[in-house]
Amino acid sequence: MSMKTGFDDLVTARRSIRKYTDENIPESHILDMVTSAVNAPSPSNRQPVRYLHLVSSESRQGILKNMESGYHNMLTQAQSLEKPRKAINILNHYWRYSYFMFHAPALFAVGVEKKGDSFSGKLNRAGLMEAKGLETMGCDISLGLSLQFFMLKAVELGLGTCILTAPLHFLERECTISGTENLSIRCFLTVGFPDEYPAVPKRKQPIEIYRKI
Ligand SMILES: Cc1cc2nc3c(=O)[nH]c(=O)nc-3n(C[C@H](O)[C@H](O)[C@H](O)COP(=O)(O)O)c2cc1C
């Protein structure tokens, strides 16, 4: 489908897509999105964000099994609550908003390097500042920016994406993927050619998120 690709067009056309066609994603498109992501800014240009493309059934199955264990444990816990129905509905709702990722043509675990030498870390070690919980802030901002660059490039290529953090809540154990122990997995990302065209979810007016003080 041809589309306009000005900045505003990309921003307004992007939607979270949860249903995809079976069409394979050309490897060149994946590289184009990753190339866009590496152009995102990061503190001291440390570039802490990593995209793990989960292609082997071993890596996908490991995550699915881990999530299923957590889901079933929470369902069991919910049964013993005084009012189990509400908790079970919440679990089932978020399970649906997690499980679809295993049907996406491409699934990424997106992480940040655990050992980043942040400004806060340097100040802390030099004895100039108490730990203020700022150590991971730069990584979280870098992650968001990197994902944004990746996702807008996807729109330009006619692809749909969806960020997922709900699955992390179902994981029974920390999400470790063999060979990537240095990474903290912060979200999953699905990619594929869209098989749905959701309406724009209601957005706040600019005046609601902007003010002069
Ligand atoms: C940090 C983050 C986490 C999200 N986690 C999930 C998720 O676990 N499952 C899901 O289906 N969508 C998830 N989403 C997508 C949001 O539901 C979606 O962005 C929001 O409803 C607005 O819709 P839009 O992206 O089409 O504009 C997430 C989005 C963000 C930014």
The ligand as an SDF file (V2000), in Angstrom:
LIG
                    3D

 31 33  0  0  0  0  0  0  0  0999 V2000
    5.8100    0.9250   27.0750 C   0  0  0  0  0  0  0  0  0  0  0  0
    4.6370    0.3210   26.3270 C   0  0  0  0  0  0  0  0  0  0  0  0
    4.1790   -0.9290   26.6870 C   0  0  0  0  0  0  0  0  0  0  0  0
    3.1260   -1.5280   25.9720 C   0  0  0  0  0  0  0  0  0  0  0  0
    2.7590   -2.8090   26.2800 N   0  0  0  0  0  0  0  0  0  0  0  0
    1.8120   -3.4170   25.5330 C   0  0  0  0  0  0  0  0  0  0  0  0
    1.4950   -4.7940   25.7570 C   0  0  0  0  0  0  0  0  0  0  0  0
    2.0480   -5.4480   26.6270 O   0  0  0  0  0  0  0  0  0  0  0  0
    0.5780   -5.3830   24.9530 N   0  0  0  0  0  0  0  0  0  0  0  0
   -0.0570   -4.6840   23.9520 C   0  0  0  0  0  0  0  0  0  0  0  0
   -0.8730   -5.2800   23.2460 O   0  0  0  0  0  0  0  0  0  0  0  0
    0.2150   -3.3620   23.7110 N   0  0  0  0  0  0  0  0  0  0  0  0
    1.1350   -2.7260   24.4640 C   0  0  0  0  0  0  0  0  0  0  0  0
    1.4800   -1.4230   24.2060 N   0  0  0  0  0  0  0  0  0  0  0  0
    0.7780   -0.6860   23.1360 C   0  0  0  0  0  0  0  0  0  0  0  0
   -0.2230    0.3360   23.7160 C   0  0  0  0  0  0  0  0  0  0  0  0
   -1.3680   -0.3520   24.1640 O   0  0  0  0  0  0  0  0  0  0  0  0
   -0.5630    1.3670   22.6270 C   0  0  0  0  0  0  0  0  0  0  0  0
    0.6060    2.0890   22.3030 O   0  0  0  0  0  0  0  0  0  0  0  0
   -1.6310    2.3540   23.0690 C   0  0  0  0  0  0  0  0  0  0  0  0
   -2.8550    1.7000   23.3100 O   0  0  0  0  0  0  0  0  0  0  0  0
   -1.8670    3.4470   22.0160 C   0  0  0  0  0  0  0  0  0  0  0  0
   -2.1840    2.8710   20.7550 O   0  0  0  0  0  0  0  0  0  0  0  0
   -1.2850    3.1760   19.4700 P   0  0  0  0  0  0  0  0  0  0  0  0
    0.0940    2.6460   19.7400 O   0  0  0  0  0  0  0  0  0  0  0  0
   -1.9560    2.4870   18.3250 O   0  0  0  0  0  0  0  0  0  0  0  0
   -1.2470    4.6690   19.2780 O   0  0  0  0  0  0  0  0  0  0  0  0
    2.5030   -0.8080   24.9080 C   0  0  0  0  0  0  0  0  0  0  0  0
    2.9800    0.4630   24.5770 C   0  0  0  0  0  0  0  0  0  0  0  0
    4.0350    1.0230   25.2600 C   0  0  0  0  0  0  0  0  0  0  0  0
    4.5600    2.3670   24.8340 C   0  0  0  0  0  0  0  0  0  0  0  0
  1  2  1  0
  2  3  1  0
  2 30  2  0
  3  4  2  0
  4  5  1  0
  4 28  1  0
  5  6  2  0
  6  7  1  0
  6 13  1  0
  7  8  2  0
  7  9  1  0
  9 10  1  0
 10 11  2  0
 10 12  1  0
 12 13  2  0
 13 14  1  0
 14 15  1  0
 14 28  1  0
 15 16  1  0
 16 17  1  0
 16 18  1  0
 18 19  1  0
 18 20  1  0
 20 21  1  0
 20 22  1  0
 22 23  1  0
 23 24  1  0
 24 25  2  0
 24 26  1  0
 24 27  1  0
 28 29  2  0
 29 30  1  0
 30 31  1  0
M  END
$$$$
